Amino acid sequence: MSALPGVTVQAERARKNAEAALNDATTRVNELTINLTSITGDRRRFEADMASIQAELDEAQRGRREAEERADRLQLEVNRLADELRREQENYKNAESVRKSLEIEIREINVKLEEAESFAQREGKRLIAKLQARVSVS
């Protein structure tokens, strides 16, 4: 019966080794489960962050498009106002040219008027002298 106690000791050792291996494996599975749970949570947070970033990107792109559209509308308005300003400047130059021409014409008319008044005075004096001479002779 000495063989049986050796087998029993050997079986007991094998059982203890198997239990230790099972405990090690269970511990490792638990560690891996914890890691997997942590990684899964991290992945969910990452996906949520990505969705948030994508929404922010979409909003920023929409804002950029709206800003570009406003800039285009404003550029058209600036171009329209620049054209209007150019036309008004041309009108001002033309009006200024007409004003100067009219001033020259007014000066010329004043000179002619002064000459006509001077002539009318001389002629009026001459006619008055002539009529006085007739009245004196009669």
Summary of the structure (lengths in Angstrom):
residues: 138
radius of gyration: 57.7
end to end distance: 197.7
largest distance: 197.7
contacts: 269
relative contact order: 0.03
helix: 98%
strand: 0%
